Amino acid sequence: MRAAAISGMPEYDPKDLYAYDRPNELSPVVRDFPSLIYVPNSESNTVTVIDPKTYKVIHTVPVGEQPQHVVPSWDLKTLWVNNDVGNSLTPINPATGQFGAPVAVHDPYNLYFTPDGKSAVVMAEQDKEIVFRDPHTMAVQQTLKVPCEGVNHADFSPDGSYFIASCEFSGTLLKVDTTKHTLLGVINLKTGSMPQDVKIAPDGSTWYVADMATNGLWTLTGDDFKLTGFIPTGLGAHGLYVSRDSQYMYVTNRGEGTISVFDFATNSVKTKWKIPGKASPDMGGVSSDGKVLWISGRYDSEVYAISTDDGHLIARIPVGSGPHGLCVYPQPGRYSLGHTGVFR
């Protein structure tokens, strides 16, 4: 184990950043929480709740305008619905399933948490800002203006000292100091790029950025912040999810209805799973036991439950319009870095 660079962040395994995400290794904080799937329907202004045991909808709850993602808090005790156009965050108590009163937050397209748990990090896409806030009250701590359009997804370095974020509408990557809240670097990708989800390899050596327009993964190093290559995966590469054994990463190819299974050891796509019929796989997460990949169907008002053994479709569940940042909860891990569930 290795000590983190910032005070308050738990120590980590430099050989495997996801060492605490093993099947069913739930934190005592969440061990008794009911296992549920939370689906924000961006065009319906609702969250649909699914029982993963029966693959049935339990209920659908109205929230603020254009909910984009359902995000676990750093301390694992709260889920936050990002009501982007509604300028609010709706809290959910995952122990009871109760939806609380919305908290006013401007332009919360996406939400992360610093590895020390001291700040919530709001990706204010339209405002062109990354806003650091109190992780409980959401009061503003500091605002960082960014030199790009559509800042949306991110991941953190192994030691927590910085994070790398993508800017969808300007084809840009940013490197930001976690504690100083300052910009450390900018990479401009090729013209027409639309970078989406960001994920670091288990050993921390490589960063992967899904690009919806160039149809694959950009690779880069974090410390010196340099591009190292590009790996084709499929049309509309979008979401990135690490398997419970840290061997693979599931890449959703939204434009062609497939999931690419990326092998970290070979740095290549091992296989590709096709979802039957018309499909638009977007965002989601892996079940606690690692056996099911849950993904929203962004343009088809449905959710897909996919077997991680062989990629076959287990269930196709109708939900609201524009399902987006689906959250599987609870999941293994000691703390949450945000998004739909980035745990360490």
PyMOL commands that set and color helices and strands:
alter all, ss='L'
color gray80, all
select strands_A, chain A and resi 36-41+46-51+56-62+67-72+79-83+88-93+98-99+103-104+110-113+120-124+129-133+140-145+151-156+162-167+172-177+183-188+195-200+207-211+216-221+226-232+237-242+248-253+258-263+268-274+281-286+292-297+302-307+313-318+327-329
alter strands_A, ss='S'
color yellow, strands_A
deselect
rebuild
show_as cartoon
